[in-house]
């Protein structure tokens, strides 16, 4: 029998965006809250962190209202996570709001899909339109992890630990991966930006931002729905403010998912 784990979503806060930035071809004019998260999977060997979030420095550069948002250091402290003690960080994809290391998690190994890494260290980084999705210190962060032999590159579906799995689904980003976690309530899916919000599933509309194909986005959504048995309470999207009301807030900015 697989082990079961707890999961928390750590939220820095959010900003108001148009729904057309969350659901493909949605008419402009209706707004929602885009929330920002880092996830923590509680294991007997210590926490596994999913994505890094971003510094206030980078958030300000990207136009976020960071003065009204929690820092990731504050969130990790509230969750009782010592960044220096974290040994594993899963990178669902390498966009700036999910991968901005700048010295955080100094002893951790970072797990990324090969297709994601190859795209963003090749064509994606070189093409100026795509550069908007990267942090301004992307090359430095990747270089530091490579130099320290702290970058674990995987291909496709991988069992990270008993009851914790990774799957490449693509769509939103070429090597976008989801994280599945066995919990006491069943298999939970950290869908991240393969599912920007719950409305993607409810209205069957792919995420507005998709560097892959629409077909790949829809396949990813179907996979997420299947893994969770159609139960939204066992899914966490990447940017939905509904998470704040759906799950209990156990510490400021810390939401217990399972």
C-alpha positions in Angstrom: 0.0 0.0 0.0 1.4 3.4 -1.0 2.3 5.9 1.7 0.1 8.9 2.1 1.2 12.5 2.4 -0.1 16.0 3.3 0.0 18.9 0.9 -0.1 22.6 1.4 -0.4 25.5 -1.0 1.6 28.6 0.0 0.1 31.8 -1.5 1.9 35.1 -1.8 -1.3 36.7 -2.9 -2.6 37.7 -6.3 -3.7 40.4 -8.7 -6.7 41.2 -10.8 -6.6 39.9 -14.4 -9.0 39.5 -17.2 -10.5 36.0 -17.6 -9.3 36.1 -21.2 -5.7 35.7 -19.8 -6.9 32.4 -18.1 -9.2 30.8 -20.6 -8.5 30.6 -24.3 -10.8 32.7 -26.5 -12.8 33.9 -23.5 -14.4 37.3 -24.2 -12.6 40.2 -22.7 -14.2 42.3 -19.9 -14.7 39.9 -17.1 -12.1 39.9 -14.4 -10.8 37.4 -11.8 -8.0 37.0 -9.3 -4.8 35.4 -10.4 -3.3 33.8 -7.4 0.4 32.8 -7.0 1.5 29.6 -5.2 4.4 27.4 -4.0 3.4 23.9 -2.9 4.8 21.7 -0.1 4.4 18.0 0.1 4.9 16.7 3.6 6.9 13.4 3.7 8.6 11.6 6.6 12.0 12.5 5.1 11.2 16.2 5.0 9.2 18.5 2.7 9.3 18.3 -1.1 8.7 21.7 -2.5 7.0 22.2 -5.8 8.2 25.3 -7.7 10.1 28.2 -6.1 7.8 31.2 -6.5 9.5 34.5 -7.1 11.3 37.3 -5.2 9.6 40.6 -4.7 12.4 42.1 -6.8 11.4 40.0 -9.8 7.7 40.4 -9.1 8.0 44.2 -9.1 9.9 44.0 -12.4 7.0 41.9 -13.8 4.4 44.4 -12.7 2.9 42.6 -9.7 1.6 44.6 -6.7 4.3 43.0 -4.4 3.9 45.6 -1.7 0.6 44.0 -1.0 1.9 40.4 -1.2 3.7 38.1 1.1 7.3 37.2 0.4 8.2 33.6 -0.2 10.5 33.7 2.8 7.5 34.7 5.0 5.5 31.9 3.5 8.1 29.2 4.1 8.6 30.4 7.7 4.9 30.3 8.3 4.8 26.7 6.9 7.8 25.7 9.1 9.9 24.9 6.1 13.7 25.7 6.4 14.9 26.4 2.8 18.4 25.2 3.7 17.0 21.8 4.8 15.0 21.1 1.6 16.5 18.3 -0.4 14.1 18.2 -3.4 12.4 20.9 -5.4 10.1 19.9 -8.3 9.9 22.4 -11.2 6.6 22.0 -13.0 7.9 24.4 -15.6 10.4 27.2 -16.0 8.3 30.3 -16.3 9.4 33.2 -14.1 6.7 32.9 -11.5 7.6 29.2 -10.9 11.3 29.3 -11.3 13.3 32.1 -9.7 15.9 30.6 -7.4 18.4 33.5 -6.6 20.1 31.4 -3.9 17.0 29.8 -2.3 17.1 26.1 -1.4 20.9 25.9 -1.5 21.2 22.2 -0.9 18.2 21.0 -3.0 18.2 19.0 -6.2 15.8 20.5 -8.7 13.7 18.1 -10.9 12.7 19.2 -14.3 11.5 17.6 -17.5 14.1 17.3 -20.3 11.9 18.8 -22.9 11.3 21.9 -20.7 15.0 22.4 -20.0 16.0 21.9 -23.6 13.4 24.4 -24.9 14.3 27.1 -22.5 18.0 26.8 -22.8 17.7 26.7 -26.6 15.1 28.3 -28.9 12.9 29.5 -26.1 15.6 31.6 -24.4 16.9 32.9 -27.8 13.6 34.0 -29.2 12.7 37.4 -27.8 8.9 37.0 -27.6 9.3 33.9 -25.5 11.8 35.6 -23.2 8.9 37.3 -21.4 8.2 34.0 -19.7 11.6 33.8 -18.0 13.1 35.5 -15.0 15.9 38.0 -15.7 18.3 35.7 -13.8 17.3 32.5 -15.6 20.7 31.7 -17.1 22.4 32.4 -13.7 20.0 30.1 -11.9 20.4 27.3 -14.4 24.1 27.7 -14.5 24.4 27.6 -10.7 22.3 24.4 -10.5 24.3 22.7 -13.2 27.6 23.7 -11.7 26.6 22.2 -8.4 25.2 19.0 -10.0 21.8 19.9 -8.5 19.7 19.6 -11.7 17.9 16.2 -12.1 16.5 15.9 -15.6 13.7 13.4 -16.2 11.7 12.1 -19.2 8.0 11.6 -19.0 6.4 9.8 -16.2 8.6 9.3 -13.1 7.9 7.9 -9.6 9.6 10.5 -7.4 8.9 8.5 -4.2 6.4 5.9 -3.2 3.0 7.5 -3.8 4.4 10.7 -5.5 4.6 10.8 -9.3 5.5 13.3 -12.0 4.0 13.3 -15.5 4.9 15.5 -18.5 1.7 16.8 -20.1 3.0 19.8 -22.1 0.5 22.3 -23.4 1.1 25.4 -21.3 4.9 25.0 -21.7 6.8 22.3 -23.7 7.9 20.3 -20.7 5.0 21.2 -18.3 4.7 18.4 -15.7 2.0 17.7 -13.1 2.6 16.2 -9.7 0.4 13.4 -8.3 0.4 12.7 -4.5 -1.3 9.9 -2.6 -3.2 11.4 0.3 -5.6 10.0 2.9 -8.5 11.3 0.7 -7.2 9.7 -2.5 -4.8 10.7 -5.3 -4.4 14.5 -5.4 -3.2 16.3 -8.5 -1.1 19.4 -8.4 -2.1 20.5 -11.9 -0.3 23.7 -11.9 -0.5 25.7 -15.1 -1.7 22.7 -17.1 -4.9 23.8 -15.5 -4.8 27.5 -14.7 -8.2 27.6 -13.0 -11.1 25.3 -12.2 -13.2 27.0 -14.9 -10.8 25.4 -17.5 -12.3 22.1 -16.5 -15.9 23.2 -15.9 -16.2 25.0 -19.2 -13.7 22.8 -21.1 -11.6 25.7 -22.2 -7.8 25.3 -22.4 -5.5 27.8 -20.6 -5.1 31.0 -22.5 -1.3 30.7 -22.5 -0.2 27.6 -24.3 3.2 27.4 -25.9 2.3 23.9 -27.0 -0.8 22.9 -28.9 -4.5 23.2 -28.0 -4.8 19.4 -28.4 -2.0 18.9 -25.9 -3.7 21.2 -23.4 -7.0 19.3 -23.7 -5.2 16.0 -23.3 -3.5 17.3 -20.2 -6.9 18.5 -18.8 -8.5 15.1 -19.5 -5.6 13.4 -17.8 -5.9 15.6 -14.7 -9.6 15.0 -14.5 -9.1 11.2 -14.8 -6.4 11.1 -12.2 -8.6 12.9 -9.7 -11.7 10.9 -10.5 -13.5 14.0 -11.6 -13.2 15.4 -8.0 -12.2 19.0 -8.0 -11.4 18.8 -4.2 -8.4 16.6 -5.3 -7.1 19.1 -7.8 -5.1 22.4 -7.3 -4.8 24.6 -10.4 -1.8 26.9 -10.9 -3.4 30.4 -10.4 -7.0 30.2 -9.1 -8.0 32.4 -6.2 -10.8 30.0 -5.5 -8.2 27.9 -3.7 -8.2 30.5 -1.0 -11.9 29.7 -0.2 -12.0 26.1 -1.1 -9.3 24.9 1.3 -8.6 25.9 5.0 -6.0 28.5 5.7 -4.0 27.1 8.6 -1.4 29.9 8.8 -1.3 33.2 7.0 -1.0 32.3 3.3 -0.8 28.6 4.0 -3.7 26.4 2.8 -4.1 22.8 3.6 -5.0 20.9 0.5 -4.8 17.4 1.9 
